[in-house]
Amino acid sequence: MDWLQPLFSYCERGSDTAIWAEPLNVVTTGLWFIIGIWLWVLVRTQGLSYQRPPIQYVLALLIILISAADFGVHTQATQVDKFLVLLSLLAFSALYLYLALTRFLRVQHKPALIITAVLSLLGSLVAIVPCLIGYCVPMSALGLLPLIVLVILTPILHRRNHPATRWLAGASVLLALALVMNVLDQPLCQATLTQAGYVLGWHYLGHISSAIAVFVLTQAMIQFYRYAAVGKH
């Protein structure tokens, strides 16, 4: 596999190999960076040191790393950049799932680790392994597994009267919208053709929606990290 092979995966780029061929996609990757910094500050300023578990800083740092990797995807546009995005997204998803299981659902650490490991392995098999042998899945498919997990977690939290329910429900809608935008990017590319002859694509809208979803998810984790679930168990 040629790791430096150029990617032509997005409507906005087309077949252009220039670094700045995707200005909208590049600019909107910055939202992830802004959100990562914002969340870092929120964790830092939310109260006494015992209220700021170091793991919350890791979530913010992973968001910043996702932004940096995705910036590479939309500028250098190589297979190695895509692989780095896959790794950082899987790391964030795995950590958030583990925290959601242990902090929101009060699952014991060992079963939570097992569930997280199994789902992370599944995500790796779907995303990373095919990429290693030269058959990378479309980037638009990466949001499907986290969305399924959120759709399962949200009603469980609702039955337990957990205040994070609405946050996760909102994030689910935003992730679903991002997935739709990413899927539409290539098939409906020409629908975004401007009078100046430039195609906008749909992927940048997916960036915006998914970035807001990640902010909502991480803010919920920060706000309800120590909240004890009540109701049915």
N, C-alpha and C positions, 0 to 999 in steps of 0.2 A: 504493500500500500504506500502510495506517495503522500506523505503527511503535508507536503507543501502544495499539493494539488489545489488549484483555485476552486472556490465554491460559487455556483451560480444558482443559489437556492431561493432567491428573493426577487419579487417583481420589480422593485425599485432599481436593483442592480442590473437586471437583464443579463447581457453578456459582456458588460463593461468590466475591465480588470482594474480600473483606476481605484485608488485608495478611498477617495471621497465620492464614489458612485452611489452611495446610499445615505445622503444627508439626513433624511427624516429618521431612518432607522438608527443612525449613529447618535443623533441628538437625543432621541428618546431612551437610548441605553443609559444616558446620564441620569434619568429618573431613578434608576436602581441605585446609583451611587449616592444621589441626594437622600434617598430614603434610608440607605444604610447609615450614612452619617447622622441623619436626623434621629434614627432609632438609637444609635450609640449615645447621642446626647440625652435622649429621653431616659435611657437606662442610668446614665451618669447622674442625672439631676432628680431622679424620682424619690429620693429619700436617703435614709441612713444606709451604711455599707452593707448591713445584713439583709437589706431589701434589694440588693443588686447582685444576684448570683452571677458569677463570671460566665456561665453558659449563655446568658443573654447577650453578652458582648460578642460571643462566638457567632450567634445568629446574625448580628449586625455586620460582623466582618465577612461572613459568607455572602451576604447580599452585595457587599462592596466587591468581592471577588467575582461574583456572577456578572456584575456590571462591567468589570475590566475584561473578563473573558468574552462577553458579548460584544464589547467595543471592538475587540480583535476580529470577531466573526464578520462584522459589518465594515471593517476597514481593510485588514489584510486578507480576510475571506479565504482561509485555508482550512484543511481538515484538522490540523492540530488545534486551531482556535475553537472549532466545533467540539472537539474532544474535551477541551478544558471547560467549556460551558456544560457539557454533559456531567463531568465530574463534580463541578461546583453545585449544580442543581441537585444532583443526587445526594451530595453531602448535606445541603440545606434541608432537603425533603426528609432525609433519614433522621437528622437531629430534631427537626420540628415534630415528626411523628412520635419519636421517643418521648419528647417532652409533653406532647398532647396526651399520650397514653398515661404517663406517670403523674402529671400535674393536673390535668383536667378530669381524666377518668379514674385516677387513683389506682391504676394497675401496678402490681408489684414490679420491681425492677427487672427481675429475671424473665418473666413472660413478656414484658415490654421489649426487652432486648431481643428476644426470639422473634416476636412479631416484626419488629423493625428490621432485623437481619433478613428475614424471609422476604419481606416486601422490597427491601433494598436490593437483594439478590435478583429478584424478579425484574426490578427496574434496570439493573445492570445488564441482565441477559437481553432485555428488550432494546436497550439503548447503546451500551458500550461494546458488548461482544460483537454485534454485527458491524460496528464501526471499525473494530480492530481488523476485521477481515475484508474491509472495503465496501461494506453495504450498509452505511449509516442510515438509520431511520430518519424520516423527516423531522426537523426540529419541532414542527407543530404537534407531533405525537407525544412529546415529552410531558405535556400538561395533563394527559389523560389519566395516568395512574394517580397523581396527587388529587385530581378532581374526584375520582372514584372514592378515594380514602376519605375526603372531606364530606362527600355525600353520605357515607356510612357513619362517620363520627357525629355529624350535626344532629340527626334525630336522637341519637343516644344521649347527647348532652341536653337536648330539649326535654327528654323524659326525666332527666335528673335536675331540671330547673336551673341549669348552669347559666350564668350571665354571659358566658362567651358564645352561647348558641347563635345569637344574632350576628356576631362578628364572623363566625365561621360560615354561616349561611350567606352573608354578604360576599365573603371571599369566594365562595363556591360559584355564585352568579358571575362575579368578575372573571374568575378563571375560565368558566364556560364561554364567556364572551371573548376572552383572549384566544381560546382554542378555535372558536369560529373564525375570528379574524385571521389567524395563522393559516387555517385550512383554505380560506378564500383567497389568500394572497396571490397564488399562481393562477388558479382557474379563472378568477375574475379580474385579472391584472389589467386588461384593456379597458375595463369599466372605469378605471381611475386615470385614464389618459387626459391630460390637460390640453387646453388650446395651444399651449406653447410646445406641445409634443413630448412632455415629460410625464412618465407614469409614477404615481404616488405609491401605489400598492396598498395593502391592508396591514402589513406586518407591524408598522409603527403603532397602529391602534392596539394591536395585541400587546406591545411593550407597555403602553400606558395602562391598559386594563390589568395586566398581570403585575405590574409594579404596585398599583394601588392595592391589589389583592394581597401581595406579600406584606405591605405595610399594615393592612388590617389584621392579618394573621399574627404578625410579630408584635403588634401593639396589644392584641388580645393576650398573648403569652406574657408580656411584660405586666399588664394590668392585673391579670388573674392568676399569676404564677403560684401564689400561696393561698388561693381560694379553695375552700373545702366544698366539694360537690354535695348537694343535698337532694333529698327525694328518693326515688327508687334506685336500687343498686342491684 
